[in-house]
């Protein structure tokens, strides 16, 4: 009788070990999939940023006077807003 209890206990322990191993593998696979997704998203973001930078550079080279005028207007607007905010305080 005690041999049967020991065998049953050993069987439960073996089942628990198999379940823990399966759970560990599932978690490791999920982490690996997540890392892969993050790497792909980072690569796509980097590619998009590089494309935006190239497009912006090309646009600035095609329209240098418009670039200077827009930069001047943005600077004047930012300065006026900062001056107005400092005066209100």
Jmol script that loads the backbone (N, CA, C; Angstrom):
load data "model"
ATOM      1  N   UNK A   1       0.824  -1.191   0.000  1.00  0.00           N
ATOM      2  CA  UNK A   1       0.000   0.000   0.000  1.00  0.00           C
ATOM      3  C   UNK A   1       0.867   1.253   0.000  1.00  0.00           C
ATOM      4  N   UNK A   2       1.902   1.306   0.830  1.00  0.00           N
ATOM      5  CA  UNK A   2       2.747   2.485   0.871  1.00  0.00           C
ATOM      6  C   UNK A   2       3.528   2.631  -0.426  1.00  0.00           C
ATOM      7  N   UNK A   3       3.794   1.499  -1.094  1.00  0.00           N
ATOM      8  CA  UNK A   3       4.478   1.557  -2.385  1.00  0.00           C
ATOM      9  C   UNK A   3       3.584   2.264  -3.404  1.00  0.00           C
ATOM     10  N   UNK A   4       2.278   2.044  -3.391  1.00  0.00           N
ATOM     11  CA  UNK A   4       1.338   2.671  -4.311  1.00  0.00           C
ATOM     12  C   UNK A   4       1.273   4.170  -4.067  1.00  0.00           C
ATOM     13  N   UNK A   5       1.273   4.580  -2.814  1.00  0.00           N
ATOM     14  CA  UNK A   5       1.241   6.005  -2.473  1.00  0.00           C
ATOM     15  C   UNK A   5       2.504   6.686  -2.970  1.00  0.00           C
ATOM     16  N   UNK A   6       3.636   6.019  -2.787  1.00  0.00           N
ATOM     17  CA  UNK A   6       4.907   6.569  -3.246  1.00  0.00           C
ATOM     18  C   UNK A   6       4.904   6.676  -4.766  1.00  0.00           C
ATOM     19  N   UNK A   7       4.400   5.657  -5.445  1.00  0.00           N
ATOM     20  CA  UNK A   7       4.349   5.688  -6.910  1.00  0.00           C
ATOM     21  C   UNK A   7       3.412   6.794  -7.395  1.00  0.00           C
ATOM     22  N   UNK A   8       2.266   6.935  -6.735  1.00  0.00           N
ATOM     23  CA  UNK A   8       1.316   8.001  -7.109  1.00  0.00           C
ATOM     24  C   UNK A   8       1.944   9.370  -6.904  1.00  0.00           C
ATOM     25  N   UNK A   9       2.617   9.529  -5.784  1.00  0.00           N
ATOM     26  CA  UNK A   9       3.266  10.806  -5.485  1.00  0.00           C
ATOM     27  C   UNK A   9       4.347  11.102  -6.526  1.00  0.00           C
ATOM     28  N   UNK A  10       5.114  10.087  -6.875  1.00  0.00           N
ATOM     29  CA  UNK A  10       6.151  10.266  -7.892  1.00  0.00           C
ATOM     30  C   UNK A  10       5.519  10.635  -9.233  1.00  0.00           C
ATOM     31  N   UNK A  11       4.388  10.005  -9.539  1.00  0.00           N
ATOM     32  CA  UNK A  11       3.678  10.323 -10.781  1.00  0.00           C
ATOM     33  C   UNK A  11       3.182  11.759 -10.791  1.00  0.00           C
ATOM     34  N   UNK A  12       2.648  12.226  -9.655  1.00  0.00           N
ATOM     35  CA  UNK A  12       2.179  13.621  -9.553  1.00  0.00           C
ATOM     36  C   UNK A  12       3.348  14.598  -9.683  1.00  0.00           C
ATOM     37  N   UNK A  13       4.446  14.247  -9.078  1.00  0.00           N
ATOM     38  CA  UNK A  13       5.631  15.115  -9.157  1.00  0.00           C
ATOM     39  C   UNK A  13       6.123  15.187 -10.601  1.00  0.00           C
ATOM     40  N   UNK A  14       6.145  14.051 -11.298  1.00  0.00           N
ATOM     41  CA  UNK A  14       6.583  14.026 -12.692  1.00  0.00           C
ATOM     42  C   UNK A  14       5.633  14.852 -13.566  1.00  0.00           C
ATOM     43  N   UNK A  15       4.318  14.733 -13.330  1.00  0.00           N
ATOM     44  CA  UNK A  15       3.337  15.526 -14.084  1.00  0.00           C
ATOM     45  C   UNK A  15       3.527  17.016 -13.820  1.00  0.00           C
ATOM     46  N   UNK A  16       3.735  17.352 -12.560  1.00  0.00           N
ATOM     47  CA  UNK A  16       3.954  18.760 -12.208  1.00  0.00           C
ATOM     48  C   UNK A  16       5.211  19.298 -12.875  1.00  0.00           C
ATOM     49  N   UNK A  17       6.261  18.484 -12.921  1.00  0.00           N
ATOM     50  CA  UNK A  17       7.510  18.904 -13.563  1.00  0.00           C
ATOM     51  C   UNK A  17       7.296  19.117 -15.054  1.00  0.00           C
ATOM     52  N   UNK A  18       6.535  18.217 -15.703  1.00  0.00           N
ATOM     53  CA  UNK A  18       6.246  18.372 -17.128  1.00  0.00           C
ATOM     54  C   UNK A  18       5.419  19.643 -17.378  1.00  0.00           C
ATOM     55  N   UNK A  19       4.438  19.889 -16.533  1.00  0.00           N
ATOM     56  CA  UNK A  19       3.613  21.093 -16.688  1.00  0.00           C
ATOM     57  C   UNK A  19       4.452  22.353 -16.484  1.00  0.00           C
ATOM     58  N   UNK A  20       5.329  22.328 -15.491  1.00  0.00           N
ATOM     59  CA  UNK A  20       6.197  23.480 -15.248  1.00  0.00           C
ATOM     60  C   UNK A  20       7.132  23.701 -16.434  1.00  0.00           C
ATOM     61  N   UNK A  21       7.629  22.608 -17.010  1.00  0.00           N
ATOM     62  CA  UNK A  21       8.503  22.720 -18.176  1.00  0.00           C
ATOM     63  C   UNK A  21       7.746  23.305 -19.354  1.00  0.00           C
ATOM     64  N   UNK A  22       6.523  22.867 -19.563  1.00  0.00           N
ATOM     65  CA  UNK A  22       5.702  23.400 -20.660  1.00  0.00           C
ATOM     66  C   UNK A  22       5.393  24.879 -20.429  1.00  0.00           C
ATOM     67  N   UNK A  23       5.080  25.232 -19.197  1.00  0.00           N
ATOM     68  CA  UNK A  23       4.784  26.629 -18.885  1.00  0.00           C
ATOM     69  C   UNK A  23       6.020  27.503 -19.098  1.00  0.00           C
ATOM     70  N   UNK A  24       7.171  27.009 -18.685  1.00  0.00           N
ATOM     71  CA  UNK A  24       8.413  27.754 -18.869  1.00  0.00           C
ATOM     72  C   UNK A  24       8.698  27.962 -20.351  1.00  0.00           C
ATOM     73  N   UNK A  25       8.491  26.930 -21.151  1.00  0.00           N
ATOM     74  CA  UNK A  25       8.713  27.037 -22.592  1.00  0.00           C
ATOM     75  C   UNK A  25       7.728  28.038 -23.204  1.00  0.00           C
ATOM     76  N   UNK A  26       6.481  28.010 -22.766  1.00  0.00           N
ATOM     77  CA  UNK A  26       5.485  28.943 -23.298  1.00  0.00           C
ATOM     78  C   UNK A  26       5.861  30.384 -22.966  1.00  0.00           C
ATOM     79  N   UNK A  27       6.315  30.619 -21.744  1.00  0.00           N
ATOM     80  CA  UNK A  27       6.732  31.964 -21.348  1.00  0.00           C
ATOM     81  C   UNK A  27       7.949  32.402 -22.152  1.00  0.00           C
ATOM     82  N   UNK A  28       8.911  31.507 -22.325  1.00  0.00           N
ATOM     83  CA  UNK A  28      10.110  31.840 -23.101  1.00  0.00           C
ATOM     84  C   UNK A  28       9.745  32.152 -24.551  1.00  0.00           C
ATOM     85  N   UNK A  29       8.825  31.387 -25.131  1.00  0.00           N
ATOM     86  CA  UNK A  29       8.383  31.651 -26.504  1.00  0.00           C
ATOM     87  C   UNK A  29       7.676  32.994 -26.604  1.00  0.00           C
ATOM     88  N   UNK A  30       6.836  33.307 -25.616  1.00  0.00           N
ATOM     89  CA  UNK A  30       6.129  34.584 -25.622  1.00  0.00           C
ATOM     90  C   UNK A  30       7.108  35.754 -25.522  1.00  0.00           C
ATOM     91  N   UNK A  31       8.118  35.610 -24.687  1.00  0.00           N
ATOM     92  CA  UNK A  31       9.123  36.671 -24.547  1.00  0.00           C
ATOM     93  C   UNK A  31       9.901  36.825 -25.848  1.00  0.00           C
ATOM     94  N   UNK A  32      10.260  35.707 -26.451  1.00  0.00           N
ATOM     95  CA  UNK A  32      10.999  35.746 -27.715  1.00  0.00           C
ATOM     96  C   UNK A  32      10.158  36.421 -28.804  1.00  0.00           C
ATOM     97  N   UNK A  33       8.875  36.102 -28.862  1.00  0.00           N
ATOM     98  CA  UNK A  33       7.988  36.739 -29.840  1.00  0.00           C
ATOM     99  C   UNK A  33       7.880  38.237 -29.578  1.00  0.00           C
ATOM    100  N   UNK A  34       7.797  38.620 -28.310  1.00  0.00           N
ATOM    101  CA  UNK A  34       7.721  40.038 -27.964  1.00  0.00           C
ATOM    102  C   UNK A  34       8.980  40.789 -28.341  1.00  0.00           C
ATOM    103  N   UNK A  35      10.122  40.192 -28.105  1.00  0.00           N
ATOM    104  CA  UNK A  35      11.392  40.824 -28.466  1.00  0.00           C
ATOM    105  C   UNK A  35      11.470  40.993 -29.981  1.00  0.00           C
ATOM    106  N   UNK A  36      11.039  39.981 -30.708  1.00  0.00           N
ATOM    107  CA  UNK A  36      11.036  40.065 -32.166  1.00  0.00           C
ATOM    108  C   UNK A  36      10.125  41.182 -32.657  1.00  0.00           C
ATOM    109  N   UNK A  37       8.957  41.313 -32.040  1.00  0.00           N
ATOM    110  CA  UNK A  37       8.026  42.370 -32.437  1.00  0.00           C
ATOM    111  C   UNK A  37       8.610  43.748 -32.145  1.00  0.00           C
ATOM    112  N   UNK A  38       9.266  43.891 -31.006  1.00  0.00           N
ATOM    113  CA  UNK A  38       9.884  45.176 -30.657  1.00  0.00           C
ATOM    114  C   UNK A  38      11.005  45.510 -31.636  1.00  0.00           C
ATOM    115  N   UNK A  39      11.806  44.523 -31.999  1.00  0.00           N
ATOM    116  CA  UNK A  39      12.896  44.756 -32.949  1.00  0.00           C
ATOM    117  C   UNK A  39      12.342  45.184 -34.305  1.00  0.00           C
ATOM    118  N   UNK A  40      11.272  44.516 -34.755  1.00  0.00           N
ATOM    119  CA  UNK A  40      10.672  44.892 -36.041  1.00  0.00           C
ATOM    120  C   UNK A  40      10.094  46.303 -35.992  1.00  0.00           C
ATOM    121  N   UNK A  41       9.422  46.637 -34.891  1.00  0.00           N
ATOM    122  CA  UNK A  41       8.846  47.975 -34.757  1.00  0.00           C
ATOM    123  C   UNK A  41       9.940  49.036 -34.716  1.00  0.00           C
ATOM    124  N   UNK A  42      11.028  48.749 -34.029  1.00  0.00           N
ATOM    125  CA  UNK A  42      12.137  49.713 -33.954  1.00  0.00           C
ATOM    126  C   UNK A  42      12.763  49.913 -35.327  1.00  0.00           C
ATOM    127  N   UNK A  43      12.915  48.835 -36.070  1.00  0.00           N
ATOM    128  CA  UNK A  43      13.492  48.948 -37.421  1.00  0.00           C
ATOM    129  C   UNK A  43      12.574  49.762 -38.322  1.00  0.00           C
ATOM    130  N   UNK A  44      11.273  49.488 -38.272  1.00  0.00           N
ATOM    131  CA  UNK A  44      10.324  50.248 -39.098  1.00  0.00           C
ATOM    132  C   UNK A  44      10.322  51.719 -38.710  1.00  0.00           C
ATOM    133  N   UNK A  45      10.381  51.999 -37.420  1.00  0.00           N
ATOM    134  CA  UNK A  45      10.405  53.390 -36.956  1.00  0.00           C
ATOM    135  C   UNK A  45      11.668  54.092 -37.418  1.00  0.00           C
ATOM    136  N   UNK A  46      12.790  53.404 -37.323  1.00  0.00           N
ATOM    137  CA  UNK A  46      14.053  53.983 -37.781  1.00  0.00           C
ATOM    138  C   UNK A  46      14.032  54.263 -39.280  1.00  0.00           C
ATOM    139  N   UNK A  47      13.482  53.318 -40.037  1.00  0.00           N
ATOM    140  CA  UNK A  47      13.384  53.515 -41.485  1.00  0.00           C
ATOM    141  C   UNK A  47      12.470  54.689 -41.814  1.00  0.00           C
ATOM    142  N   UNK A  48      11.351  54.804 -41.102  1.00  0.00           N
ATOM    143  CA  UNK A  48      10.426  55.911 -41.342  1.00  0.00           C
ATOM    144  C   UNK A  48      11.066  57.245 -40.979  1.00  0.00           C
ATOM    145  N   UNK A  49      11.800  57.290 -39.884  1.00  0.00           N
ATOM    146  CA  UNK A  49      12.473  58.532 -39.478  1.00  0.00           C
ATOM    147  C   UNK A  49      13.538  58.923 -40.505  1.00  0.00           C
ATOM    148  N   UNK A  50      14.279  57.944 -41.006  1.00  0.00           N
ATOM    149  CA  UNK A  50      15.295  58.232 -42.009  1.00  0.00           C
ATOM    150  C   UNK A  50      14.654  58.757 -43.297  1.00  0.00           C
ATOM    151  N   UNK A  51      13.546  58.156 -43.683  1.00  0.00           N
ATOM    152  CA  UNK A  51      12.841  58.612 -44.888  1.00  0.00           C
ATOM    153  C   UNK A  51      12.309  60.030 -44.707  1.00  0.00           C
ATOM    154  N   UNK A  52      11.767  60.318 -43.525  1.00  0.00           N
ATOM    155  CA  UNK A  52      11.276  61.669 -43.239  1.00  0.00           C
ATOM    156  C   UNK A  52      12.411  62.681 -43.288  1.00  0.00           C
ATOM    157  N   UNK A  53      13.551  62.324 -42.721  1.00  0.00           N
ATOM    158  CA  UNK A  53      14.708  63.215 -42.728  1.00  0.00           C
ATOM    159  C   UNK A  53      15.188  63.474 -44.161  1.00  0.00           C
ATOM    160  N   UNK A  54      15.233  62.431 -44.966  1.00  0.00           N
ATOM    161  CA  UNK A  54      15.650  62.598 -46.361  1.00  0.00           C
ATOM    162  C   UNK A  54      14.659  63.466 -47.139  1.00  0.00           C
ATOM    163  N   UNK A  55      13.359  63.227 -46.945  1.00  0.00           N
ATOM    164  CA  UNK A  55      12.342  64.032 -47.626  1.00  0.00           C
ATOM    165  C   UNK A  55      12.435  65.491 -47.210  1.00  0.00           C
ATOM    166  N   UNK A  56      12.627  65.717 -45.915  1.00  0.00           N
ATOM    167  CA  UNK A  56      12.733  67.084 -45.412  1.00  0.00           C
ATOM    168  C   UNK A  56      13.970  67.773 -45.976  1.00  0.00           C
ATOM    169  N   UNK A  57      15.068  67.057 -46.003  1.00  0.00           N
ATOM    170  CA  UNK A  57      16.300  67.616 -46.545  1.00  0.00           C
ATOM    171  C   UNK A  57      16.129  67.984 -48.019  1.00  0.00           C
ATOM    172  N   UNK A  58      15.505  67.112 -48.789  1.00  0.00           N
ATOM    173  CA  UNK A  58      15.258  67.398 -50.207  1.00  0.00           C
ATOM    174  C   UNK A  58      14.355  68.618 -50.374  1.00  0.00           C
ATOM    175  N   UNK A  59      13.312  68.701 -49.555  1.00  0.00           N
ATOM    176  CA  UNK A  59      12.382  69.833 -49.641  1.00  0.00           C
ATOM    177  C   UNK A  59      13.080  71.141 -49.279  1.00  0.00           C
ATOM    178  N   UNK A  60      13.942  71.094 -48.260  1.00  0.00           N
ATOM    179  CA  UNK A  60      14.665  72.303 -47.860  1.00  0.00           C
ATOM    180  C   UNK A  60      15.630  72.753 -48.950  1.00  0.00           C
ATOM    181  N   UNK A  61      16.247  71.827 -49.633  1.00  0.00           N
ATOM    182  CA  UNK A  61      17.180  72.176 -50.704  1.00  0.00           C
ATOM    183  C   UNK A  61      16.455  72.734 -51.933  1.00  0.00           C
ATOM    184  N   UNK A  62      15.241  72.279 -52.164  1.00  0.00           N
ATOM    185  CA  UNK A  62      14.480  72.787 -53.308  1.00  0.00           C
ATOM    186  C   UNK A  62      13.943  74.193 -53.067  1.00  0.00           C
ATOM    187  N   UNK A  63      13.627  74.542 -51.804  1.00  0.00           N
ATOM    188  CA  UNK A  63      13.002  75.820 -51.477  1.00  0.00           C
ATOM    189  C   UNK A  63      13.778  76.550 -50.377  1.00  0.00           C
ATOM    190  N   UNK A  64      14.959  77.048 -50.638  1.00  0.00           N
ATOM    191  CA  UNK A  64      15.762  77.654 -49.572  1.00  0.00           C
ATOM    192  C   UNK A  64      15.151  78.961 -49.036  1.00  0.00           C
ATOM    193  N   UNK A  65      14.557  79.778 -49.893  1.00  0.00           N
ATOM    194  CA  UNK A  65      13.975  81.039 -49.413  1.00  0.00           C
ATOM    195  C   UNK A  65      12.759  80.780 -48.531  1.00  0.00           C
ATOM    196  N   UNK A  66      11.941  79.830 -48.901  1.00  0.00           N
ATOM    197  CA  UNK A  66      10.791  79.471 -48.074  1.00  0.00           C
ATOM    198  C   UNK A  66      11.249  78.927 -46.722  1.00  0.00           C
ATOM    199  N   UNK A  67      12.330  78.188 -46.734  1.00  0.00           N
ATOM    200  CA  UNK A  67      12.884  77.648 -45.488  1.00  0.00           C
ATOM    201  C   UNK A  67      13.332  78.782 -44.564  1.00  0.00           C
ATOM    202  N   UNK A  68      14.030  79.745 -45.112  1.00  0.00           N
ATOM    203  CA  UNK A  68      14.503  80.873 -44.302  1.00  0.00           C
ATOM    204  C   UNK A  68      13.315  81.667 -43.758  1.00  0.00           C
ATOM    205  N   UNK A  69      12.315  81.915 -44.598  1.00  0.00           N
ATOM    206  CA  UNK A  69      11.144  82.678 -44.163  1.00  0.00           C
ATOM    207  C   UNK A  69      10.374  81.936 -43.072  1.00  0.00           C
ATOM    208  N   UNK A  70      10.195  80.625 -43.242  1.00  0.00           N
ATOM    209  CA  UNK A  70       9.465  79.840 -42.241  1.00  0.00           C
ATOM    210  C   UNK A  70      10.225  79.800 -40.924  1.00  0.00           C
ATOM    211  N   UNK A  71      11.535  79.638 -40.974  1.00  0.00           N
ATOM    212  CA  UNK A  71      12.348  79.625 -39.762  1.00  0.00           C
ATOM    213  C   UNK A  71      12.264  80.961 -39.035  1.00  0.00           C
ATOM    214  N   UNK A  72      12.326  82.041 -39.783  1.00  0.00           N
ATOM    215  CA  UNK A  72      12.217  83.372 -39.198  1.00  0.00           C
ATOM    216  C   UNK A  72      10.852  83.563 -38.534  1.00  0.00           C
ATOM    217  N   UNK A  73       9.785  83.153 -39.226  1.00  0.00           N
ATOM    218  CA  UNK A  73       8.428  83.294 -38.680  1.00  0.00           C
ATOM    219  C   UNK A  73       8.255  82.465 -37.406  1.00  0.00           C
ATOM    220  N   UNK A  74       8.783  81.256 -37.401  1.00  0.00           N
ATOM    221  CA  UNK A  74       8.674  80.395 -36.209  1.00  0.00           C
ATOM    222  C   UNK A  74       9.448  81.009 -35.050  1.00  0.00           C
ATOM    223  N   UNK A  75      10.627  81.558 -35.326  1.00  0.00           N
ATOM    224  CA  UNK A  75      11.416  82.200 -34.271  1.00  0.00           C
ATOM    225  C   UNK A  75      10.717  83.414 -33.685  1.00  0.00           C
ATOM    226  N   UNK A  76      10.148  84.249 -34.537  1.00  0.00           N
ATOM    227  CA  UNK A  76       9.424  85.434 -34.054  1.00  0.00           C
ATOM    228  C   UNK A  76       8.216  85.014 -33.216  1.00  0.00           C
ATOM    229  N   UNK A  77       7.476  84.023 -33.690  1.00  0.00           N
ATOM    230  CA  UNK A  77       6.296  83.549 -32.958  1.00  0.00           C
ATOM    231  C   UNK A  77       6.689  82.963 -31.606  1.00  0.00           C
ATOM    232  N   UNK A  78       7.727  82.139 -31.578  1.00  0.00           N
ATOM    233  CA  UNK A  78       8.172  81.539 -30.316  1.00  0.00           C
ATOM    234  C   UNK A  78       8.647  82.614 -29.348  1.00  0.00           C
ATOM    235  N   UNK A  79       9.382  83.588 -29.846  1.00  0.00           N
ATOM    236  CA  UNK A  79       9.843  84.675 -28.980  1.00  0.00           C
ATOM    237  C   UNK A  79       8.685  85.491 -28.421  1.00  0.00           C
ATOM    238  N   UNK A  80       7.697  85.767 -29.263  1.00  0.00           N
ATOM    239  CA  UNK A  80       6.526  86.531 -28.795  1.00  0.00           C
ATOM    240  C   UNK A  80       5.764  85.746 -27.735  1.00  0.00           C
ATOM    241  N   UNK A  81       5.590  84.448 -27.963  1.00  0.00           N
ATOM    242  CA  UNK A  81       4.874  83.628 -26.973  1.00  0.00           C
ATOM    243  C   UNK A  81       5.631  83.563 -25.648  1.00  0.00           C
ATOM    244  N   UNK A  82       6.934  83.391 -25.708  1.00  0.00           N
ATOM    245  CA  UNK A  82       7.725  83.341 -24.468  1.00  0.00           C
ATOM    246  C   UNK A  82       7.673  84.683 -23.743  1.00  0.00           C
ATOM    247  N   UNK A  83       7.796  85.776 -24.490  1.00  0.00           N
ATOM    248  CA  UNK A  83       7.695  87.088 -23.856  1.00  0.00           C
ATOM    249  C   UNK A  83       6.340  87.315 -23.218  1.00  0.00           C
ATOM    250  N   UNK A  84       5.295  86.922 -23.902  1.00  0.00           N
ATOM    251  CA  UNK A  84       3.937  87.080 -23.362  1.00  0.00           C
ATOM    252  C   UNK A  84       3.755  86.233 -22.108  1.00  0.00           C
ATOM    253  N   UNK A  85       4.277  84.982 -22.124  1.00  0.00           N
ATOM    254  CA  UNK A  85       4.140  84.095 -20.955  1.00  0.00           C
ATOM    255  C   UNK A  85       4.941  84.636 -19.785  1.00  0.00           C
ATOM    256  N   UNK A  86       6.110  85.202 -20.020  1.00  0.00           N
ATOM    257  CA  UNK A  86       6.936  85.726 -18.929  1.00  0.00           C
ATOM    258  C   UNK A  86       6.291  86.987 -18.343  1.00  0.00           C
ATOM    259  N   UNK A  87       5.653  87.781 -19.178  1.00  0.00           N
ATOM    260  CA  UNK A  87       5.003  89.000 -18.693  1.00  0.00           C
ATOM    261  C   UNK A  87       3.776  88.664 -17.826  1.00  0.00           C
ATOM    262  N   UNK A  88       3.089  87.570 -18.145  1.00  0.00           N
ATOM    263  CA  UNK A  88       1.898  87.175 -17.384  1.00  0.00           C
ATOM    264  C   UNK A  88       2.252  86.673 -15.988  1.00  0.00           C
ATOM    265  N   UNK A  89       3.422  86.119 -15.812  1.00  0.00           N
ATOM    266  CA  UNK A  89       3.803  85.501 -14.534  1.00  0.00           C
ATOM    267  C   UNK A  89       4.075  86.497 -13.466  1.00  0.00           C
TER     268      UNK A  89
END
end "model"
wireframe off; spacefill off
backbone 0.3
color backbone group
